[in-house]
Amino acid sequence: MKKLFLLVLLVISVFSFSEQLPATSTVAIVNEEVITLETLNSVADVQKLMVSISQIDQTFFNILSNTEEGIKVILRYKRAILEQLVDKYLIVQFAEKYNARPSDEEVKQLVDEQLSNYLRDQGIDEETFNFYLEYANMGSLEDFKKRMYLNTLVNLSIENLYKAVTKDATITVSEARDYYEKNIDKYATPTQYDLYLLKLSSDSVARDVKNRISGGESFEKVAKELGIDKYFYEGLSEGEELSQKLWMYIKNAPEGAILGPIDDKNGFYLFKILKIIPMRSKPFEEVKHDIIEEMLSSKKSTIWSEFIDKEFKKFKEESDVKIYYEVK
C-alpha cells in the first residue's frame, strides 16, 4: 500500500508540475460550450493509466514519468483525448439539433441503474466502492458518476438520433420475396447424412471387419464386440465432426455404400451410408420474418451511414471549435 501511495504521489506531482494550470482553465470551446481542464483530466484519467503501466513495465513507467520526452508523450495522449472529447460534445449538440438529446433525468437514471447493477454484481456497496476509487486516486464516487454521465449522454444521443433518422425505414413483403428468390440457397438446409462409422486400430483389423460386414454381420454387432459405443451418426452435414478427407468419400458415395478402410488421423475408418437427405429450401413463409428483419437492419444502417457522412460532417465543419490545450 505504501508503494502504491508513493507512486500515486509521484504521478500527481509530475503532471501538476508539467501543466501548471488551474482545474478551471478552459482547454476547448465547442460551439460556446466550455471544456475545462478538470473535465479533460477526469476523462483522460492519466493517474490510473500510469499506475497500470507501472505494474506492467516499471522501466517504461520511469521513462514516462522522469524524462521530458516521456512527459510530452503523456501530454500528447491528453491532447488526443481532448480531440475525442470535442467529438463527443459535437455528437450531443448534433443530436440536440434534431431534438434527439436525452434529458438529464433520463441520463442520470440510466447511470444510477448501471452503477447499481455493477455494485450488485461485485457484491459491494457505494461506500466501499468510493473507498476503492479514492485509494486508487481515481476521485470520488461522484467523480466516477460524472464520467459515466458523459459517456451515457453520448451513447443515448446516438441511440435516439439513430431511431429518429431511421424510423420511417420499411421493407415490403414483395421486397423480401424478391430477396428470398435471389438468395434461395441461403435459406436451404444442407444435404444431410445418416451413417455408421467405425474407427479401427490398423488396416488389417479394418479389412477383417469389412469382410465380416460384407458377409452379412451388422455394424451394430461388430461395434459392440469391439467396445465402440458411438458408431451411429444421424443428420450430419458436410464439415461436421469428421475430417474433410472423410467427407470427400462420404459425399460422393450412394446410399447403402460401404466405404473403407480409409487411413485418416491415427485410425482406419469404415463407413456405411444409411440415408442421404437432399438439400431442401425453406418455404418463404417460414423465413419471411427473418428476411424482413435482416433487410430492415441493412437498410437502416445504410440510411444512418449516409446521414452521418453528409449531415454530421457538415455540422462538424460548420461548428466553431477552439482548442487551447497545446503540447510544445
Sequence and secondary structure as in RCSB ss.txt:
>XXXX:A:sequence
MKKLFLLVLLVISVFSFSEQLPATSTVAIVNEEVITLETLNSVADVQKLMVSISQIDQTFFNILSNTEEGIKVIL
RYKRAILEQLVDKYLIVQFAEKYNARPSDEEVKQLVDEQLSNYLRDQGIDEETFNFYLEYANMGSLEDFKKRMYL
NTLVNLSIENLYKAVTKDATITVSEARDYYEKNIDKYATPTQYDLYLLKLSSDSVARDVKNRISGGESFEKVAKE
LGIDKYFYEGLSEGEELSQKLWMYIKNAPEGAILGPIDDKNGFYLFKILKIIPMRSKPFEEVKHDIIEEMLSSKK
STIWSEFIDKEFKKFKEESDVKIYYEVK
>XXXX:A:secstr
 HHHHHHHHHHHHHHHHHH   TT EEEEETTEEEEHHHHHHHH HHHHHHHHHHH HHHHHHHHHSHHHHHHHH
HHHHHHHHHHHHHHHHHHHHHHTT    HHHHHHHHHHHHHHHHHHHT  HHHHHHHHHHTTS  HHHHHHHHHH
HHHHHHHHHHHHHHHHTT    HHHHHHHHHHTGGGGEE  EEEEEEEEESSHHHHHHHHHHHHTT  HHHHHHH
TT    EEEEEETTSSS HHHHHHHTTS TT EEEEEE SSSEEEEEEEEEE  EE  HHHHHHHHHHHHHHHHH
HHHHHHHIIIIIHHHHHHS EEE     
